[in-house]
Amino acid sequence: MVDDFYNRGWVRFSHDATLAQWVAQVLPAARKAIDDPLHFIWHDCEGTWFIGVDALENDAQGRVEGSPALSGTAIEFAYRQFGVIDLHKAQVSVIYPGYPQPRRGEGEAAARYRANRDAAHVDGLKPSGPDRRRHVDEPHAWILGIPLTEASCDASPMVVWDGSHKILGAAFRNALKDVSSGDLANTDITDTYQATRLEVFQNCRRIELPARPGEAYLLHRHCLHGVAPWGADANAGPDGRMIAYFRPELPGGVAQWLETP
């Protein structure tokens, strides 16, 4: 499993009773977050996506409203690889039938990319400014996806590009090799990112990662990933396809983000 993670950039975990118990206890809080009027702005893509960044009111160990701490095979694997890191408030990402529709303020090219390329991206490289330039704003340690609801395999699963973390990681290191540690987070890597993303599309296999409550998947921080469109025959309950994502940041910042295996 360790070799798979570092060679492929992702690993999927089978059903874990401990994690399933956590999911059952956390689901009511996730529903509450989605219905919170303060989170209305996170309902996007014409109602087919709830973005839900930092929506779950968990503590640094993943406890939510009296639930146990997040534990089980998946999180323990992540901690063994990267050390125990305090958890942020998890993203609660929900996809509904009809996804993807255009996002608010999204141009035609971006909408096509969302539909045809699964909105593929590397987390932490947020576009900013009128030219949507990118920097390493959030040096995540890893991305842990934990399904909270039942949904069919074609209900907008996570998509990864197999081995893409190796190509992208090498490109980022090369682009920033002569930059001082203090300037790493402020250095524009847009051109490197866009060119290398095309290389990934040409050379890496696209893989869908559907999962059920009690299962999980862990992605390498440099892995190109996205969300597939809702399939023509896909189905889910009224909660939609709901996944909690944990993406804690590395204590060593961008330098550690670049150099850690």
MIDOSE-1310 file (N, C-alpha, C; in nm, 2 decimals, decimal comma, always signed):
residues 261
mvdd	+0,08/-0,12/+0,00/+0,00/+0,00/+0,00/+0,09/+0,13/+0,00; +0,20/+0,13/+0,08/+0,29/+0,24/+0,08/+0,35/+0,26/-0,06; +0,39/+0,15/-0,12/+0,45/+0,16/-0,26/+0,35/+0,22/-0,36; +0,23/+0,17/-0,35/+0,12/+0,22/-0,44/+0,10/+0,37/-0,42
fynr	+0,10/+0,41/-0,30/+0,07/+0,56/-0,28/+0,18/+0,64/-0,34; +0,31/+0,60/-0,32/+0,42/+0,69/-0,37/+0,44/+0,67/-0,52; +0,41/+0,55/-0,57/+0,43/+0,53/-0,71/+0,31/+0,58/-0,80; +0,19/+0,57/-0,75/+0,07/+0,61/-0,82/+0,01/+0,74/-0,78
gwvr	+0,04/+0,78/-0,66/-0,01/+0,91/-0,61/-0,14/+0,90/-0,54; -0,19/+0,78/-0,52/-0,32/+0,77/-0,45/-0,33/+0,62/-0,40; -0,41/+0,61/-0,30/-0,44/+0,47/-0,25/-0,59/+0,47/-0,20; -0,66/+0,36/-0,22/-0,79/+0,35/-0,18/-0,80/+0,25/-0,06
fshd	-0,88/+0,28/+0,04/-0,90/+0,19/+0,16/-1,03/+0,13/+0,16; -1,03/+0,00/+0,18/-1,16/-0,08/+0,19/-1,24/-0,04/+0,31; -1,36/-0,10/+0,33/-1,45/-0,06/+0,44/-1,38/-0,08/+0,57; -1,40/+0,02/+0,66/-1,34/+0,02/+0,79/-1,45/+0,05/+0,89
atla	-1,48/-0,04/+0,98/-1,59/-0,02/+1,07/-1,57/+0,10/+1,16; -1,45/+0,13/+1,20/-1,42/+0,24/+1,28/-1,46/+0,37/+1,21; -1,41/+0,38/+1,08/-1,45/+0,50/+1,00/-1,60/+0,51/+0,97; -1,66/+0,40/+0,95/-1,80/+0,40/+0,92/-1,88/+0,45/+1,04
qwva	-1,84/+0,42/+1,16/-1,90/+0,47/+1,28/-1,88/+0,62/+1,29; -1,76/+0,67/+1,26/-1,74/+0,82/+1,26/-1,83/+0,89/+1,16; -1,84/+0,83/+1,04/-1,93/+0,88/+0,93/-2,07/+0,90/+0,98; -2,12/+0,79/+1,04/-2,26/+0,79/+1,09/-2,29/+0,90/+1,19
qvlp	-2,19/+0,93/+1,28/-2,20/+1,03/+1,38/-2,18/+1,17/+1,33; -2,11/+1,18/+1,22/-2,08/+1,32/+1,17/-2,18/+1,36/+1,06; -2,25/+1,27/+1,00/-2,34/+1,30/+0,89/-2,45/+1,41/+0,93; -2,51/+1,41/+1,05/-2,61/+1,51/+1,08/-2,54/+1,65/+1,09
aark	-2,42/+1,66/+1,13/-2,35/+1,79/+1,14/-2,32/+1,84/+1,00; -2,29/+1,75/+0,91/-2,26/+1,78/+0,77/-2,39/+1,83/+0,70; -2,50/+1,77/+0,73/-2,63/+1,82/+0,67/-2,66/+1,96/+0,73; -2,64/+1,98/+0,85/-2,66/+2,11/+0,91/-2,58/+2,22/+0,84
aidd	-2,45/+2,19/+0,81/-2,37/+2,28/+0,75/-2,42/+2,32/+0,61; -2,47/+2,22/+0,54/-2,52/+2,25/+0,40/-2,64/+2,34/+0,40; -2,72/+2,32/+0,51/-2,85/+2,40/+0,51/-2,83/+2,53/+0,59; -2,71/+2,56/+0,64/-2,69/+2,68/+0,71/-2,70/+2,80/+0,62
plhf	-2,78/+2,90/+0,65/-2,80/+3,02/+0,56/-2,67/+3,09/+0,54; -2,58/+3,08/+0,64/-2,45/+3,15/+0,62/-2,36/+3,09/+0,51; -2,40/+2,96/+0,47/-2,32/+2,89/+0,37/-2,39/+2,89/+0,24; -2,49/+2,98/+0,22/-2,56/+2,98/+0,09/-2,47/+3,01/-0,02
iwhd	-2,36/+3,09/+0,00/-2,27/+3,12/-0,11/-2,20/+3,00/-0,17; -2,19/+2,89/-0,09/-2,12/+2,77/-0,13/-2,21/+2,68/-0,22; -2,33/+2,72/-0,24/-2,41/+2,64/-0,33/-2,39/+2,71/-0,47; -2,33/+2,63/-0,56/-2,28/+2,69/-0,69/-2,32/+2,60/-0,80
cegt	-2,27/+2,63/-0,92/-2,29/+2,55/-1,04/-2,44/+2,52/-1,06; -2,52/+2,63/-1,04/-2,67/+2,63/-1,06/-2,73/+2,52/-0,97; -2,68/+2,51/-0,85/-2,74/+2,42/-0,75/-2,69/+2,28/-0,76; -2,59/+2,25/-0,84/-2,54/+2,11/-0,86/-2,42/+2,08/-0,78
wfig	-2,36/+2,18/-0,70/-2,24/+2,16/-0,62/-2,25/+2,25/-0,50; -2,23/+2,19/-0,38/-2,21/+2,26/-0,26/-2,06/+2,25/-0,23; -1,99/+2,36/-0,23/-1,84/+2,36/-0,23/-1,80/+2,33/-0,09; -1,85/+2,39/+0,01/-1,84/+2,35/+0,15/-1,70/+2,35/+0,21
vdal	-1,61/+2,44/+0,17/-1,48/+2,45/+0,23/-1,49/+2,50/+0,37; -1,42/+2,42/+0,46/-1,42/+2,45/+0,61/-1,57/+2,45/+0,66; -1,65/+2,37/+0,61/-1,79/+2,37/+0,65/-1,82/+2,28/+0,78; -1,74/+2,18/+0,79/-1,76/+2,09/+0,90/-1,70/+2,14/+1,03
enda	-1,78/+2,14/+1,14/-1,73/+2,20/+1,27/-1,66/+2,10/+1,35; -1,55/+2,04/+1,29/-1,47/+1,94/+1,37/-1,35/+2,01/+1,44; -1,30/+1,94/+1,54/-1,18/+2,00/+1,60/-1,05/+1,94/+1,54; -0,94/+1,97/+1,60/-0,81/+1,93/+1,54/-0,79/+1,78/+1,53
qgrv	-0,87/+1,70/+1,60/-0,86/+1,55/+1,59/-0,98/+1,49/+1,52; -1,06/+1,58/+1,46/-1,17/+1,53/+1,38/-1,30/+1,50/+1,46; -1,31/+1,55/+1,58/-1,43/+1,53/+1,66/-1,53/+1,63/+1,62; -1,66/+1,59/+1,61/-1,77/+1,67/+1,57/-1,89/+1,65/+1,66
egsp	-1,93/+1,75/+1,74/-2,05/+1,74/+1,82/-2,05/+1,61/+1,90; -1,95/+1,58/+1,97/-1,95/+1,46/+2,06/-1,91/+1,33/+1,99; -1,87/+1,34/+1,86/-1,83/+1,22/+1,79/-1,69/+1,18/+1,84; -1,65/+1,06/+1,81/-1,51/+1,02/+1,84/-1,41/+1,10/+1,75
alsg	-1,28/+1,10/+1,79/-1,18/+1,15/+1,70/-1,18/+1,07/+1,57; -1,14/+1,13/+1,46/-1,12/+1,06/+1,33/-1,01/+0,96/+1,35; -1,04/+0,83/+1,32/-0,95/+0,72/+1,34/-0,97/+0,62/+1,23; -0,89/+0,51/+1,23/-0,91/+0,41/+1,14/-0,79/+0,40/+1,04
taie	-0,80/+0,30/+0,95/-0,68/+0,27/+0,87/-0,63/+0,39/+0,78; -0,72/+0,47/+0,73/-0,69/+0,57/+0,63/-0,61/+0,68/+0,70; -0,66/+0,74/+0,81/-0,60/+0,85/+0,87/-0,47/+0,80/+0,94; -0,47/+0,68/+0,99/-0,35/+0,63/+1,05/-0,24/+0,61/+0,95
fayr	-0,27/+0,57/+0,83/-0,18/+0,56/+0,72/-0,12/+0,70/+0,69; -0,20/+0,80/+0,68/-0,16/+0,94/+0,65/-0,06/+0,99/+0,76; -0,10/+0,96/+0,88/-0,01/+1,01/+0,99/+0,12/+0,94/+0,99; +0,12/+0,81/+0,95/+0,25/+0,74/+0,95/+0,34/+0,79/+0,84
qfgv	+0,29/+0,84/+0,73/+0,37/+0,89/+0,62/+0,42/+1,03/+0,65; +0,33/+1,12/+0,71/+0,37/+1,26/+0,72/+0,36/+1,31/+0,86; +0,35/+1,23/+0,96/+0,34/+1,27/+1,10/+0,20/+1,32/+1,13; +0,17/+1,33/+1,26/+0,04/+1,37/+1,31/+0,03/+1,52/+1,29
idlh	-0,07/+1,56/+1,22/-0,09/+1,70/+1,19/-0,23/+1,74/+1,24; -0,25/+1,85/+1,30/-0,38/+1,90/+1,34/-0,47/+1,91/+1,22; -0,59/+1,87/+1,23/-0,69/+1,88/+1,12/-0,76/+2,01/+1,12; -0,78/+2,07/+1,01/-0,86/+2,19/+0,99/-1,01/+2,15/+0,98
kaqv	-1,10/+2,24/+0,97/-1,24/+2,21/+0,95/-1,25/+2,15/+0,81; -1,31/+2,04/+0,80/-1,32/+1,96/+0,67/-1,41/+2,03/+0,57; -1,37/+2,01/+0,45/-1,46/+2,05/+0,34/-1,57/+1,95/+0,33; -1,70/+1,99/+0,31/-1,81/+1,90/+0,28/-1,85/+1,93/+0,14
sviy	-1,81/+1,85/+0,05/-1,83/+1,87/-0,09/-1,95/+1,78/-0,14; -2,05/+1,84/-0,19/-2,17/+1,77/-0,23/-2,20/+1,79/-0,38; -2,22/+1,68/-0,45/-2,26/+1,69/-0,59/-2,40/+1,64/-0,61; -2,48/+1,71/-0,69/-2,62/+1,67/-0,72/-2,64/+1,64/-0,86
pgyp	-2,75/+1,58/-0,90/-2,78/+1,55/-1,04/-2,77/+1,67/-1,13; -2,71/+1,65/-1,24/-2,70/+1,76/-1,34/-2,56/+1,83/-1,34; -2,48/+1,80/-1,24/-2,34/+1,85/-1,24/-2,26/+1,80/-1,36; -2,18/+1,89/-1,43/-2,16/+2,03/-1,39/-2,24/+2,13/-1,47
qprr	-2,29/+2,23/-1,41/-2,34/+2,35/-1,47/-2,23/+2,46/-1,45; -2,24/+2,57/-1,53/-2,14/+2,67/-1,51/-2,14/+2,73/-1,37; -2,02/+2,76/-1,32/-2,01/+2,82/-1,19/-2,03/+2,97/-1,20; -2,07/+3,04/-1,10/-2,09/+3,18/-1,10/-1,96/+3,25/-1,14
gege	-1,97/+3,34/-1,24/-1,86/+3,41/-1,29/-1,76/+3,34/-1,38; -1,80/+3,21/-1,41/-1,71/+3,13/-1,49/-1,73/+3,15/-1,64; -1,63/+3,17/-1,71/-1,64/+3,19/-1,85/-1,66/+3,06/-1,93; -1,68/+3,07/-2,06/-1,71/+2,95/-2,14/-1,59/+2,85/-2,14
aaar	-1,47/+2,90/-2,15/-1,36/+2,81/-2,15/-1,35/+2,73/-2,02; -1,37/+2,80/-1,90/-1,36/+2,74/-1,77/-1,48/+2,63/-1,76; -1,59/+2,67/-1,81/-1,71/+2,58/-1,80/-1,68/+2,45/-1,89; -1,62/+2,47/-2,00/-1,58/+2,35/-2,09/-1,48/+2,27/-2,02
yran	-1,38/+2,33/-1,95/-1,28/+2,26/-1,88/-1,34/+2,18/-1,77; -1,44/+2,23/-1,70/-1,51/+2,16/-1,59/-1,58/+2,04/-1,64; -1,64/+2,06/-1,76/-1,72/+1,95/-1,82/-1,64/+1,84/-1,88; -1,53/+1,88/-1,95/-1,45/+1,79/-2,04/-1,33/+1,74/-1,97
rdaa	-1,28/+1,81/-1,87/-1,15/+1,77/-1,80/-1,17/+1,76/-1,65; -1,30/+1,74/-1,61/-1,33/+1,72/-1,47/-1,28/+1,83/-1,37; -1,26/+1,95/-1,43/-1,21/+2,06/-1,35/-1,08/+2,02/-1,28; -0,99/+1,95/-1,35/-0,87/+1,89/-1,30/-0,78/+2,00/-1,24
hvdg	-0,72/+1,97/-1,12/-0,64/+2,07/-1,05/-0,55/+2,01/-0,95; -0,46/+2,09/-0,90/-0,38/+2,05/-0,79/-0,42/+2,14/-0,67; -0,46/+2,09/-0,56/-0,51/+2,17/-0,45/-0,40/+2,26/-0,40; -0,45/+2,38/-0,35/-0,36/+2,48/-0,29/-0,31/+2,58/-0,39
lkps	-0,33/+2,56/-0,52/-0,28/+2,66/-0,62/-0,40/+2,74/-0,66; -0,44/+2,84/-0,58/-0,56/+2,92/-0,61/-0,53/+3,03/-0,71; -0,62/+3,04/-0,81/-0,61/+3,16/-0,90/-0,64/+3,29/-0,83; -0,56/+3,39/-0,86/-0,59/+3,52/-0,80/-0,56/+3,63/-0,90
gpdr	-0,63/+3,74/-0,88/-0,61/+3,86/-0,96/-0,69/+3,85/-1,10; -0,69/+3,96/-1,17/-0,76/+3,96/-1,30/-0,71/+3,85/-1,40; -0,58/+3,82/-1,39/-0,52/+3,72/-1,48/-0,52/+3,58/-1,43; -0,58/+3,56/-1,31/-0,59/+3,43/-1,24/-0,45/+3,36/-1,24
rrhv	-0,36/+3,43/-1,18/-0,22/+3,37/-1,17/-0,22/+3,29/-1,04; -0,13/+3,19/-1,04/-0,13/+3,09/-0,93/+0,00/+3,08/-0,86; -0,01/+3,07/-0,72/+0,10/+3,05/-0,63/+0,07/+2,93/-0,54; +0,16/+2,89/-0,47/+0,14/+2,78/-0,37/+0,08/+2,85/-0,24
deph	-0,05/+2,87/-0,24/-0,11/+2,94/-0,13/-0,13/+2,85/-0,01; -0,16/+2,72/-0,03/-0,19/+2,63/+0,08/-0,11/+2,50/+0,06; +0,00/+2,49/+0,13/+0,09/+2,37/+0,11/+0,03/+2,25/+0,19; -0,07/+2,18/+0,13/-0,13/+2,07/+0,19/-0,04/+1,95/+0,21
awil	-0,06/+1,87/+0,31/+0,02/+1,75/+0,33/-0,03/+1,64/+0,25; -0,16/+1,63/+0,24/-0,23/+1,52/+0,17/-0,38/+1,56/+0,16; -0,45/+1,48/+0,08/-0,60/+1,50/+0,06/-0,66/+1,36/+0,10; -0,75/+1,36/+0,20/-0,82/+1,24/+0,24/-0,97/+1,26/+0,21
gipl	-1,02/+1,18/+0,13/-1,16/+1,18/+0,09/-1,24/+1,07/+0,17; -1,35/+1,12/+0,24/-1,43/+1,02/+0,32/-1,57/+1,04/+0,28; -1,63/+0,94/+0,20/-1,77/+0,95/+0,16/-1,86/+0,95/+0,28; -1,96/+1,03/+0,28/-2,06/+1,04/+0,39/-2,19/+0,98/+0,35
teas	-2,22/+0,96/+0,22/-2,35/+0,91/+0,17/-2,33/+0,81/+0,07; -2,43/+0,72/+0,05/-2,43/+0,62/-0,06/-2,46/+0,69/-0,19; -2,39/+0,65/-0,30/-2,42/+0,70/-0,43/-2,36/+0,60/-0,53; -2,42/+0,60/-0,65/-2,37/+0,50/-0,75/-2,23/+0,54/-0,80
cdas	-2,17/+0,44/-0,86/-2,03/+0,47/-0,90/-2,01/+0,58/-1,00; -2,12/+0,61/-1,08/-2,11/+0,71/-1,18/-2,17/+0,84/-1,13; -2,19/+0,86/-1,00/-2,24/+0,98/-0,94/-2,13/+1,07/-0,91; -2,07/+1,13/-1,01/-1,96/+1,23/-1,00/-1,85/+1,18/-0,90
pmvv	-1,78/+1,07/-0,93/-1,67/+1,03/-0,84/-1,55/+1,12/-0,86; -1,46/+1,10/-0,76/-1,33/+1,16/-0,76/-1,26/+1,10/-0,88; -1,18/+1,19/-0,95/-1,10/+1,14/-1,06/-0,95/+1,18/-1,03; -0,86/+1,09/-1,06/-0,72/+1,11/-1,04/-0,65/+1,07/-1,17
wdgs	-0,53/+1,13/-1,19/-0,44/+1,10/-1,31/-0,33/+1,02/-1,25; -0,32/+0,89/-1,28/-0,23/+0,80/-1,22/-0,08/+0,84/-1,24; -0,01/+0,86/-1,13/+0,13/+0,89/-1,14/+0,16/+1,04/-1,17; +0,05/+1,12/-1,17/+0,07/+1,26/-1,21/+0,15/+1,34/-1,11
hkil	+0,15/+1,29/-0,98/+0,22/+1,36/-0,88/+0,37/+1,37/-0,90; +0,42/+1,26/-0,97/+0,57/+1,26/-1,00/+0,60/+1,37/-1,11; +0,52/+1,38/-1,21/+0,55/+1,48/-1,32/+0,53/+1,62/-1,26; +0,42/+1,64/-1,19/+0,40/+1,78/-1,14/+0,50/+1,82/-1,03
gaaf	+0,53/+1,72/-0,94/+0,62/+1,75/-0,83/+0,76/+1,79/-0,89; +0,80/+1,72/-0,99/+0,93/+1,75/-1,05/+0,93/+1,89/-1,11; +0,82/+1,92/-1,18/+0,81/+2,05/-1,25/+0,81/+2,16/-1,14; +0,74/+2,14/-1,03/+0,73/+2,25/-0,93/+0,87/+2,27/-0,87
rnal	+0,94/+2,16/-0,84/+1,07/+2,17/-0,78/+1,17/+2,24/-0,88; +1,16/+2,21/-1,00/+1,25/+2,27/-1,10/+1,22/+2,42/-1,12; +1,09/+2,46/-1,12/+1,05/+2,60/-1,13/+1,09/+2,68/-1,01; +1,10/+2,62/-0,89/+1,12/+2,70/-0,77/+1,26/+2,67/-0,71
kdvs	+1,35/+2,60/-0,79/+1,48/+2,56/-0,73/+1,57/+2,68/-0,70; +1,56/+2,79/-0,76/+1,64/+2,90/-0,74/+1,58/+3,01/-0,65; +1,46/+2,98/-0,60/+1,38/+3,08/-0,52/+1,41/+3,06/-0,38; +1,44/+3,17/-0,31/+1,47/+3,16/-0,16/+1,34/+3,12/-0,09
sgdl	+1,36/+3,05/+0,03/+1,25/+3,00/+0,10/+1,15/+3,10/+0,14; +1,19/+3,22/+0,16/+1,10/+3,33/+0,20/+1,01/+3,37/+0,09; +1,05/+3,35/-0,04/+0,97/+3,39/-0,15/+0,89/+3,28/-0,22; +0,90/+3,16/-0,17/+0,84/+3,04/-0,24/+0,69/+3,06/-0,26
antd	+0,62/+3,11/-0,15/+0,48/+3,12/-0,15/+0,43/+3,24/-0,24; +0,52/+3,33/-0,28/+0,49/+3,45/-0,35/+0,53/+3,43/-0,50; +0,58/+3,32/-0,54/+0,63/+3,30/-0,68/+0,53/+3,25/-0,77; +0,51/+3,31/-0,88/+0,41/+3,27/-0,98/+0,45/+3,14/-1,05
itdt	+0,37/+3,04/-1,04/+0,40/+2,91/-1,11/+0,30/+2,88/-1,21; +0,22/+2,97/-1,25/+0,11/+2,95/-1,35/+0,15/+2,88/-1,47; +0,26/+2,93/-1,54/+0,30/+2,88/-1,67/+0,35/+2,73/-1,65; +0,43/+2,71/-1,55/+0,47/+2,57/-1,52/+0,36/+2,48/-1,50
yqat	+0,26/+2,52/-1,42/+0,15/+2,44/-1,38/+0,07/+2,41/-1,50; +0,04/+2,50/-1,59/-0,05/+2,48/-1,70/+0,02/+2,39/-1,81; +0,15/+2,41/-1,83/+0,22/+2,33/-1,93/+0,23/+2,19/-1,88; +0,26/+2,17/-1,75/+0,27/+2,04/-1,70/+0,14/+1,96/-1,69
rlev	+0,04/+2,03/-1,66/-0,10/+1,97/-1,66/-0,13/+1,91/-1,80; -0,09/+1,98/-1,91/-0,11/+1,92/-2,04/-0,03/+1,80/-2,06; +0,09/+1,80/-2,01/+0,18/+1,68/-2,01/+0,11/+1,56/-1,94; +0,05/+1,59/-1,83/-0,02/+1,49/-1,75/-0,13/+1,43/-1,83
fqnc	-0,21/+1,51/-1,89/-0,33/+1,47/-1,97/-0,28/+1,37/-2,08; -0,17/+1,40/-2,14/-0,11/+1,32/-2,25/-0,05/+1,19/-2,21; +0,00/+1,19/-2,08/+0,08/+1,07/-2,04/+0,03/+0,99/-1,93; -0,07/+1,04/-1,85/-0,12/+0,97/-1,73/-0,26/+0,92/-1,75
rrie	-0,29/+0,80/-1,70/-0,42/+0,74/-1,71/-0,52/+0,81/-1,62; -0,63/+0,84/-1,67/-0,74/+0,90/-1,59/-0,82/+0,78/-1,52; -0,83/+0,79/-1,39/-0,89/+0,69/-1,31/-1,00/+0,75/-1,22; -1,12/+0,68/-1,22/-1,23/+0,72/-1,13/-1,22/+0,65/-1,00
lpar	-1,25/+0,71/-0,89/-1,24/+0,65/-0,76/-1,37/+0,67/-0,68; -1,47/+0,59/-0,72/-1,60/+0,59/-0,64/-1,57/+0,52/-0,51; -1,64/+0,56/-0,41/-1,63/+0,50/-0,28/-1,76/+0,51/-0,20; -1,77/+0,43/-0,10/-1,89/+0,43/-0,02/-1,86/+0,46/+0,13
pgea	-1,96/+0,50/+0,21/-1,93/+0,53/+0,35/-1,86/+0,41/+0,42; -1,76/+0,44/+0,49/-1,67/+0,34/+0,55/-1,55/+0,32/+0,47; -1,55/+0,36/+0,35/-1,43/+0,35/+0,26/-1,36/+0,49/+0,26; -1,25/+0,50/+0,20/-1,18/+0,63/+0,19/-1,07/+0,62/+0,09
yllh	-1,01/+0,73/+0,05/-0,90/+0,74/-0,04/-0,81/+0,85/+0,00; -0,68/+0,83/-0,02/-0,58/+0,93/+0,01/-0,50/+0,97/-0,11; -0,49/+1,10/-0,14/-0,42/+1,15/-0,26/-0,29/+1,22/-0,22; -0,19/+1,20/-0,30/-0,07/+1,28/-0,28/-0,10/+1,42/-0,31
rhcl	-0,03/+1,51/-0,24/-0,06/+1,66/-0,25/-0,03/+1,71/-0,39; +0,05/+1,65/-0,47/+0,08/+1,70/-0,61/+0,00/+1,63/-0,71; -0,09/+1,54/-0,67/-0,17/+1,47/-0,77/-0,27/+1,55/-0,84; -0,28/+1,54/-0,97/-0,38/+1,61/-1,05/-0,51/+1,53/-1,03
hgva	-0,62/+1,60/-0,99/-0,74/+1,53/-0,96/-0,86/+1,62/-0,99; -0,98/+1,57/-1,00/-1,10/+1,65/-1,02/-1,22/+1,57/-0,99; -1,34/+1,61/-1,05/-1,47/+1,55/-1,02/-1,53/+1,52/-1,16; -1,58/+1,40/-1,18/-1,64/+1,36/-1,30/-1,78/+1,41/-1,31
pwga	-1,83/+1,43/-1,43/-1,97/+1,47/-1,44/-2,07/+1,37/-1,39; -2,19/+1,41/-1,35/-2,29/+1,32/-1,30/-2,34/+1,24/-1,42; -2,33/+1,10/-1,40/-2,36/+1,01/-1,51/-2,51/+1,02/-1,55; -2,54/+0,98/-1,67/-2,68/+0,98/-1,72/-2,77/+0,89/-1,63
dana	-2,72/+0,78/-1,58/-2,80/+0,69/-1,50/-2,76/+0,69/-1,36; -2,68/+0,79/-1,31/-2,63/+0,79/-1,18/-2,75/+0,82/-1,08; -2,73/+0,77/-0,96/-2,83/+0,79/-0,86/-2,77/+0,81/-0,72; -2,84/+0,88/-0,63/-2,80/+0,90/-0,49/-2,92/+0,94/-0,42
gpdg	-2,91/+0,94/-0,29/-3,03/+0,98/-0,21/-3,04/+1,13/-0,21; -3,14/+1,19/-0,13/-3,16/+1,33/-0,13/-3,04/+1,41/-0,09; -2,95/+1,35/-0,02/-2,83/+1,43/+0,03/-2,73/+1,44/-0,09; -2,75/+1,38/-0,20/-2,65/+1,38/-0,31/-2,53/+1,30/-0,28
rmia	-2,42/+1,32/-0,36/-2,30/+1,25/-0,33/-2,21/+1,34/-0,24; -2,20/+1,31/-0,12/-2,14/+1,39/-0,02/-2,01/+1,33/+0,03; -1,90/+1,41/+0,03/-1,77/+1,36/+0,07/-1,71/+1,47/+0,16; -1,65/+1,42/+0,27/-1,57/+1,51/+0,36/-1,43/+1,50/+0,32
yfrp	-1,36/+1,61/+0,30/-1,22/+1,62/+0,26/-1,14/+1,69/+0,37; -1,03/+1,62/+0,41/-0,94/+1,67/+0,50/-0,81/+1,70/+0,42; -0,76/+1,82/+0,44/-0,64/+1,87/+0,36/-0,55/+1,95/+0,46; -0,50/+1,90/+0,56/-0,42/+1,98/+0,65/-0,29/+2,03/+0,59
elpg	-0,24/+2,14/+0,63/-0,12/+2,20/+0,58/+0,00/+2,16/+0,65; +0,11/+2,14/+0,58/+0,24/+2,10/+0,63/+0,30/+2,21/+0,72; +0,35/+2,18/+0,84/+0,40/+2,28/+0,92/+0,53/+2,35/+0,87; +0,60/+2,28/+0,77/+0,71/+2,34/+0,71/+0,69/+2,43/+0,59
gvaq	+0,56/+2,45/+0,56/+0,52/+2,54/+0,45/+0,56/+2,49/+0,31; +0,58/+2,58/+0,22/+0,60/+2,55/+0,08/+0,73/+2,47/+0,06; +0,83/+2,50/+0,14/+0,96/+2,42/+0,12/+0,93/+2,27/+0,15; +0,86/+2,24/+0,26/+0,83/+2,10/+0,29/+0,73/+2,05/+0,18
wlet	+0,64/+2,13/+0,13/+0,55/+2,08/+0,03/+0,62/+2,04/-0,10; +0,73/+2,11/-0,13/+0,81/+2,08/-0,24/+0,90/+1,95/-0,22; +0,96/+1,94/-0,11/+1,07/+1,84/-0,09/+1,03/+1,71/-0,03; +0,92/+1,71/+0,05/+0,88/+1,59/+0,11/+0,83/+1,48/+0,01
p	+0,87/+1,36/+0,02/+0,83/+1,26/-0,08/+0,68/+1,25/-0,10
